[in-house]
Amino acid sequence: MESKIEHLKMIQGIITRMNTNSFQIKGWTITLVSALLALYANSRKVTYIFIALIPVLIFWFLDSYYLQQERKFRELYKEIVNTAHYGTDIKEFEMLIDKYKDCKCCLVKTMTSITILPLYLLLSLGLIIGGFILK
């Protein structure tokens, strides 16, 4: 039982790190877009607005990837909590998450989740529309 609790603590630590990474990526996205918009304001070159789309799309993918990994580790956590024979059904300290391929753990589902889609979609649409209006 002791090793099961330690295993759950390890998984919870991983989930916390994934969540922290996701939060930081959102901050980096806002910072980079703001910096590129400041460059636009200084030079009036619309190119900076369209260049700002690149980090938005890259960070959208990266943020979604971290959420996907977090969801897989949550599934592993639930499985370990609910297993009656820890050590036989699931090996001690095993971290195999590739078996969780259901819909909520797929990348497309995480990219369109309520915690990710609004920020990146609004930023992308705002930059595209703003870029064409100011062109």
N, C-alpha and C positions, 0 to 999 in steps of 0.2 A: 504494500500500500504506500509505503514511503517513496518508492521510486516512481509510482504513478503520480503522486503529488508533485514531485520534482520535475517530472516530464511536463505536467500541465503548467508549471511555473515557467519552464523554458519556452513553451509554445506561447504563453501569454506575453512573455518578453518580446518574442518575435512579432506578434500581432501589434504590440505597442510601437515597436520600431517601424513597422510598415505604415502605421497610422501617422507617426511623426514625419516620416519621409513624405507621405502624401500631403500633409499640411505644409511642409517646407516647399514642396514643388509649387503649390498654389501661390505661395509668397514670392518665389523666384519668378513665376509667370507675370504677376502683377508688376514686380520691379522691372523686369526686362521690357515689358510693353510700355511702362511709364517712361523708361529711359529713351526708348526709340521714339515715343511721341514727343518727348522733350527735344530730341534731335530734329524732328520734323518742325516743331514750333520755332526752332532757331534758324533752320535753313529753308523751310518751306518746300522741301523736296518730298513729294508724295511717296517716293520709293521707300522711305523709312516706315511708312504705315504698312505697306505690303510686306516689307522685311519682318515686321513685328508678327506677322502670321506664322512665320517659320517656328519661332520658339513656342508659340501658343499650341501649334499642332504637335510638336515634339513633346512638350510637357503634358499635353492631353493624353497622349499615348503612354507616357511614363507614369503619370498619376493613375491611369487606368490599370496599368500593369501592377502597381503596388496594391491597389484595391483588390485586384484579382488574387494576388498572393495572400493578402490578408484574409480574404474569404475562404481560400483553400485551407489555411491554417486554422480558421474558426471551425471548419468542417472536421478537421483532424481532432481538434480539441473536443468537439461534441462526441465524436466517435470514441475517444479515449474515456471520456466521462461515462458514457453509456455502456462500455464493454464490461462484461462480467468477469472475463478471464484475461486480465491484463498480463502480458508476458507470453501468452500463447496466441490469442487472436491478433493482438498488436504487440510486436516485439518492444521490449523496454527501450525507451529513448529513440524510437524510430520516427523519422520525420518525412515519410514518403507522402507527398501531397499531389503527385501527378495523377492519382486515381480519381481525383475529384474533378470531373469534367462536365458536371451537370450545367444547365443553362445559366444559373446565377454565378457560376465561377468562370464563365467564358469571357473573353476579352471584350467582345462586342457588347455584352450585357453590362459590363462594368463601365465601358465608355459612355453608355447611355443611362447610367444610374443617376438618381436624383442628387447625389452628392458631387457629381462631376460634370454632368451635361450642362447645367445652367451657366456655370462660370465660363467654360471653354466655348460653348456655343455663342453666348452673348459677346464674348471678346472677339471671336472670329467674325461674327456677323457685323459687329460694330466697326471693326477694322476694314472689312471689305466694303461696307456701305460708305463709311467715312472716306476711304481711299478713292472711291469712284465719285463721290460728291465733290471732294476737294481737287480732283484731277483737272 
